[in-house]
Each structure stands twice: as C-alpha cells, then as structure tokens.
Amino acid sequence: MASKYYVEGTKRASKVEDLFAAVAPRYDLINDIQSLGMHRLWKRQLVEAARPAPGDVALDLCCGTGDVAFALADRGAVVTGIDFSAAMLDVARRRPGRPSVTFVQGDAMALPVADASADVVTVAYGLRNVADIPRALAEWRRVLRPGGRLVVLEFGKPPGRAWRWFYFQYLQWVVPVFGRLFCGDADTHGYILESLLRYPGQRGIDEQLRALGFHDTHVVDLMGGAMSLNIATR
Ligand SMILES: C[S@@+](CC[C@H](N)C(=O)[O-])C[C@H]1O[C@@H](n2cnc3c(N)ncnc32)[C@H](O)[C@@H]1O
C-alpha cells in the first residue's frame, strides 16, 4: 500500500508538492469520479458552515483548483486562495475568475498574512497533507480575528467499524485505480488512505483545536463520518 508520495520528516512537503504537480491537470475530473460528484455537496456544506457575510475577509488555504475560494466569493466574501502548488494554482487561475478572488502561492504553515486579519478561514482536503498539523492549526488561529471561524473539510475516520472497514477497502483498492487510469500512477491516489491512516481523524482534530484555545468547536460527520467538517471559533 505504501505510496511514494507519503514520507515522514523533512521531505513530507516536497513529496506532497510532487503529488499535486502530477495530479493537477486531472484533479477536478478525478474528484468528480471518485466521489460521484459528492465533493461538490460537501464543499457547499463547508461554505454554509463558514457563513461568510458580504465583505468578509476569507482565506481559503490549500485552495488547489479554487472550488471553495470561488464559492466563498459567490457569497460576497473577499477571498485569498493560498496554495504552495504552482500547478494547482495554474488550473485555478485558468478558471472563469471572480473580481474578489486572488490566488497566492504560499505555505499554509507560514502564511503571508497579518495577525487577526481574517473573518473566515476554510481548508478543504488540505489539513491531512500538511507536514505539521498542530503548527498549521496554530498558524490558522493566528490569522483569524477573535470571533472568526475556521472550517476544515477532510476525509474522515468513520466511527462505525463496519462502515469504516468498507470505506477503507474502497480507498485501498478502488481509488488507486483512478490514479493509474488518469495519472498513470496508482500511488497518487494510494496516498489518500495512507495519509488518512496517519491523520488524527475529525475527533483528534477537535481535541487539538480545543487545546489551542479555539472555542465552540464541533465535528460534523458527513456520510457516516467518511467525510468530516471540523468547525471552530477563534
Ligand atoms: C487535495 S488538494 C485540495 C484542493 C482544494 N482545496 C479542493 O478541495 O479541491 C490539497 C491541496 O493542498 C495543497 N497543500 C498541501 N500542503 C500545503 C501547504 N503546506 N501549504 C499550501 N498548500 C498546501 C496542495 O498543493 C493541494 O493543492
């Protein structure tokens, strides 16, 4: 099962960059296929939970090809999408733009953003990929204003054992086939289960958020916990 894109230690970030450079041209297509289009619904739920008001300053971190950044802008927010992958940002910038969205290349663990300057921080399928989760969460808290909201959408760990087993079988045996078919490399998508197994899961993240001083934290399990939202207020 070991994917060459998952390594612990100092090379973690550069392997993740390699991964998204490889998948960028087909990323949106594979997302639609592997989730049967459901990722669009989950991203809508993320934006609902973020509740951006017109004029709010929103950061969409690990923005990839821009789905969430554009959806926040459609709700009236002034959005900066930040990602370290030039290849993913290229795809985002080629999509029909919105005047209130800017894409910036940067590291989600060291943001080029002032303290307490954002009303909303959203992260879709990014947290599982960062090299140091506690550091990333602390950085996201730094840039939020008091009362600002953080919403993280991520692959989850279903609490029910039978569903979790079935779901992990799907990630182990079916999803890598999409990597092989569309990127010529099963490892690009074998990475999803490998990184998820090492992820603390939605309840582990909830504990970390509370430990960092976020309040009103809660978890929303989507599809029996196969996907999850972590919601928190600075
Ligand atoms: C699975 S994609 C998600 C893209 C988009 N948010 C979505 O949901 O469609 C993960 C993204 O996180 C980015 N990423 C991972 N670690 C990052 C980091 N430390 N800083 C910035 N971007 C990062 C990758 O380049 C990639 O574009």
The ligand as an SDF file (V2000), in Angstrom:
LIG
                    3D

 27 29  0  0  0  0  0  0  0  0999 V2000
   -6.4250   17.5720   -2.0760 C   0  0  0  0  0  0  0  0  0  0  0  0
   -5.9530   19.1590   -2.6110 S   0  0  0  0  0  0  0  0  0  0  0  0
   -7.3650   20.1300   -2.1520 C   0  0  0  0  0  0  0  0  0  0  0  0
   -7.6160   21.2670   -3.1000 C   0  0  0  0  0  0  0  0  0  0  0  0
   -8.9100   22.0460   -2.8570 C   0  0  0  0  0  0  0  0  0  0  0  0
   -8.9330   22.6480   -1.5360 N   0  0  0  0  0  0  0  0  0  0  0  0
  -10.1140   21.1550   -3.0440 C   0  0  0  0  0  0  0  0  0  0  0  0
  -10.7220   20.7910   -2.0500 O   0  0  0  0  0  0  0  0  0  0  0  0
  -10.4300   20.8230   -4.1790 O   0  0  0  0  0  0  0  0  0  0  0  0
   -4.7710   19.6250   -1.3820 C   0  0  0  0  0  0  0  0  0  0  0  0
   -4.0540   20.9030   -1.7170 C   0  0  0  0  0  0  0  0  0  0  0  0
   -3.2890   21.2910   -0.5750 O   0  0  0  0  0  0  0  0  0  0  0  0
   -2.1000   21.8900   -1.0330 C   0  0  0  0  0  0  0  0  0  0  0  0
   -1.1570   21.8890    0.0920 N   0  0  0  0  0  0  0  0  0  0  0  0
   -0.7290   20.8400    0.8170 C   0  0  0  0  0  0  0  0  0  0  0  0
    0.1060   21.2500    1.7780 N   0  0  0  0  0  0  0  0  0  0  0  0
    0.1980   22.5970    1.6620 C   0  0  0  0  0  0  0  0  0  0  0  0
    0.9020   23.6010    2.3810 C   0  0  0  0  0  0  0  0  0  0  0  0
    1.6880   23.3060    3.4120 N   0  0  0  0  0  0  0  0  0  0  0  0
    0.7440   24.8740    2.0120 N   0  0  0  0  0  0  0  0  0  0  0  0
   -0.0460   25.2010    0.9510 C   0  0  0  0  0  0  0  0  0  0  0  0
   -0.7180   24.2960    0.2270 N   0  0  0  0  0  0  0  0  0  0  0  0
   -0.6050   23.0090    0.5830 C   0  0  0  0  0  0  0  0  0  0  0  0
   -1.7110   21.0400   -2.2320 C   0  0  0  0  0  0  0  0  0  0  0  0
   -0.8210   21.6990   -3.0740 O   0  0  0  0  0  0  0  0  0  0  0  0
   -3.0740   20.7960   -2.8840 C   0  0  0  0  0  0  0  0  0  0  0  0
   -3.3830   21.7680   -3.8460 O   0  0  0  0  0  0  0  0  0  0  0  0
  1  2  1  0
  2  3  1  0
  2 10  1  0
  3  4  1  0
  4  5  1  0
  5  6  1  0
  5  7  1  0
  7  8  2  0
  7  9  1  0
 10 11  1  0
 11 12  1  0
 11 26  1  0
 12 13  1  0
 13 14  1  0
 13 24  1  0
 14 15  1  0
 14 23  1  0
 15 16  2  0
 16 17  1  0
 17 18  1  0
 17 23  2  0
 18 19  1  0
 18 20  2  0
 20 21  1  0
 21 22  2  0
 22 23  1  0
 24 25  1  0
 24 26  1  0
 26 27  1  0
M  CHG  2   2   1   9  -1
M  END
$$$$
